[in-house]
Amino acid sequence: MQAVRALADMAHALLRVEGVDAFAMPRYLELNLRVPLDGGNDVRHAAGTAVEQILRRVREVREHENALRPGAVYSYFADSSHAEGCRPSEPRLVFDGYSSTGKPQFADFVTMSIERKDPNIDRLLAGEDIVLTRVTMGRVLRTQQLAEFGNQSPVFKILGQVDAGLFKVLGAAGKCAFSFQLLRGTTLEGRVRLRLHPVSAVDPMELADPALMQILSRFQRRLDDEALRLQGQVQNGAVDEEAFVLPLLNDLARQLQNRTRNAGRRTQHGLERSETGQRPTSRAYPDAGEASDDDILWDLDQNTVVVLGPKGRVHVFTPAGRHVTSVVMQGAAVERRRHMGRWRLAEPEERGEFRIQIKRLVAAGQDTPQDDAVPVVPPGPAARQPGGAKPVPAEPPSTQPPSSPPPAGEAPAAEPAAGQSPPGAPPTDDPAPPASS
């Protein structure tokens, strides 16, 4: 009894030294320990083995948690999910597997659906409001990846994913796609953990249909239960984990497809409400002028200013004070973005400069908000990420605000015509129908 208590005290001390939060302390640790009976060096070796196992467990869990950046894929080449190229640069890009050196590759979802001869691709290209899905297993995504670049690493183990699109986005004229990945991790107790990880240039909270987030939340709760069942199979012997999760991925794909059949009336209602002037756009500049310090945020992904107004109004501006878009957003959605680190309080210098720009535009009579019109993009070659398939024509323009330089390899966005959205507005990425001969 004293020996077990001493081992527990040592484990607690190690976890505290490693910085494990008190609320995240495990109830127990499963260790493989050989207990020597003759003392001497064997006792010291046994203690060292226990310490090594505890530290390895903490390191694995921490590396897995650090690898999870919202919307991004882990790069084994850079040993980070925050490196350049870890997150899709355009709303329609989905994860297309790793290169031989462990770099993430992305491809245009519509183009992939065409190449894979999806039976419903013609309906999507014709403009129907449907969602296409495709299930891909982890071993396929790792086909090119070499072992020395993380092929067998537990840090970011993808058991499979569901590519899905296209989805309507709040305040945007275009649509987006997602790779919903099912990752396999380990808890501090050493038990299997399954988690859903959305990968996209768009935050899931920005999807126009709120029921999609409910589907994803319910699916994660189901994964929590399935992880216990998988843990039991692992303890009873070898198990094909990808075969275990395949029915789960197929079920998620089915739910996403079925959801769009029930969302038509809600989408139409939203369009009608927009046409009758019930959008919060007209309050953009007044709300910005009256906003307190706590109501001016900074979007780290888009480098834009977010103003929180009364009655759930949320306005997005460029740092130069140009209005991008306005939406009505629930408080929980705002808090989620702040909690995930996408939105933060603007720094005093950022707030001050933004207020100066707002006052300047108002004084000059240039405070007319954008009406979220669809920008016209001249025909030309679309941007493509390394390793991805070539996108179909009519690819959306860059989502960078006007004050930011265009990403490497992309041409500057064209100047919008009168009455159209500025370059900082949400992208237009509806698929273009095939040209008739």
Helices and strands as residue ranges (DSSP letters): H 2-17, G 22-24, H 41-66, E 93-98, E 104-108, H 109-115, H 121-125, E 132-137, H 138-141, G 147-149, E 157-168, E 175-186, E 192-199, G 204-206, H 211-235, H 241-261, H 264-275, G 280-283, H 284-290, G 293-295, E 296-299, E 304-308, G 310-312, E 313-317, E 323-328, H 331-339, E 343-345, H 348-363
